[in-house]
Amino acid sequence: MEQYHLKTKDRINLGSYYTSTEHTNTVWKFVRSYIDDSWTVLDSSCGYGNFLSYNTRCQKIGNDIDSTAVSSAKTNIPTARFFNHNALYDVSREKYGISKDSRLCIVGNPPYNDKTSMIRNDIKKVKFSIDTDIDTRDLGVSFLRSYAKLDADIVCVLHPLSYLIKKANFNCLKDFAKNYKLVKTKVISSDSFSQTSKTMQFPIVIALYQKEENGMSYDYIQNFDFELENSLIFKQNNYDYISNYIAKYPNKYATVDRDSILFWTMRDINALRRNRTFVNKNNQNAIIVKKDKLDYYIYVDVFKRYASCVPYYLGNCDVIIDDGLFKQYKKYFILDSLFYQHHLRKYYAVFDFEQTKYKSIAKQYIEKYFKILLGEHYANS
Ligand SMILES: C[S@@+](CC[C@H](N)C(=O)[O-])C[C@H]1O[C@@H](n2cnc3c(N)ncnc32)[C@H](O)[C@@H]1O
């Protein structure tokens, strides 16, 4: 069921984007072979209870901070027990009447709401308390940590793929990563949720975790085969990244002079889609380009123009590169970039930029580069 009772502001605040049957079915498909009728299944942020409508003889428990949602859930799923608690405060099994020795499976789609994010910062305000041992800047990460605190045996939830593949986020998982191991995934697009912004898709993962003594390391995630909807596999370590060649962030101690070439901070591919590349004026987001690395910044400038052939699931990765191939095709990248960045032409005096035919030749070769770089992941749009 689609969420219908909240105003935009509250929907964003609570992260109330409800999950379609297609995705809740995937979650049940993933957990089915791990659980039996003796288990308890909990969704601690259940909305209208979409995840609990599955026909099973397990004990089903739902909870949500939103009392209207809980009322609907009670009507929708008479076979489950419901609570109206803040799931991140005073986290314990007792709160839901789950005994210590029950085998517990947590399902759901917790809210993802980066409290510090710039996007829609005006309306994002978290009003409820969070236990200090699970408090992080992102609500979704706090939810994952609350599952560890509840000592779940199996966790199968939807969350942004960036929680795993961005190292800084992965490090925030703390006890969750220490005690749980990713075993099965399906990556879906944020686009498959109605009511979310359609301007920038980001990857969401339906992730099955199993409690395991040694948990998982970041290295394990980098080598994990993430399953995609089109039955392809995405593995982070299949690619080389621009961060292995150039600085992505400004150096506080570098000084700018009249000759400095400036480039906007690089975060991930989705940020590059939104942001600028070369900039004229210095500011705190500007990187001073080392001249001997200029070719790589040019690469990123071109990458931005061709980013539509990069699939959404790479959106949270650094800019990817095949350095050997780039070296072969470099002159076409330089030609393409310098058609736009006139102020850099003085560094490449060997090229005759007035020859407009070069523009289409460069395009041809760059397209070829991206087809080889991305292979079966090349997106046609
Ligand atoms: C993405 S929705 C998911 C709802 C439902 N599981 C589904 O997928 O259809 C997130 C839900 O988390 C609830 N929520 C947000 N903060 C919460 C909190 N601190 N405690 C409990 N529920 C919370 C919201 O009210 C919302 O219903």
The ligand as an ORCA input file, in Angstrom:
! r2SCAN-3c Opt
* xyz 0 1
  C      10.553      3.745      4.294
  S       9.146      3.710      5.376
  C       8.852      2.023      5.391
  C       7.496      1.596      5.833
  C       7.205      0.110      5.630
  N       8.207     -0.745      6.268
  C       7.168     -0.192      4.145
  O       8.239     -0.422      3.591
  O       6.111     -0.185      3.518
  C       9.900      4.097      6.903
  C       8.994      4.078      8.127
  O       9.794      4.341      9.265
  C       9.014      5.017     10.220
  N       9.921      5.636     11.197
  C      10.730      6.710     11.045
  N      11.420      6.951     12.151
  C      11.067      5.990     13.051
  C      11.440      5.699     14.386
  N      12.345      6.419     15.025
  N      10.864      4.641     14.993
  C       9.957      3.865     14.353
  N       9.556      4.114     13.106
  C      10.101      5.145     12.448
  C       8.211      5.986      9.382
  O       7.074      6.429     10.073
  C       7.901      5.128      8.153
  O       6.669      4.485      8.273
*
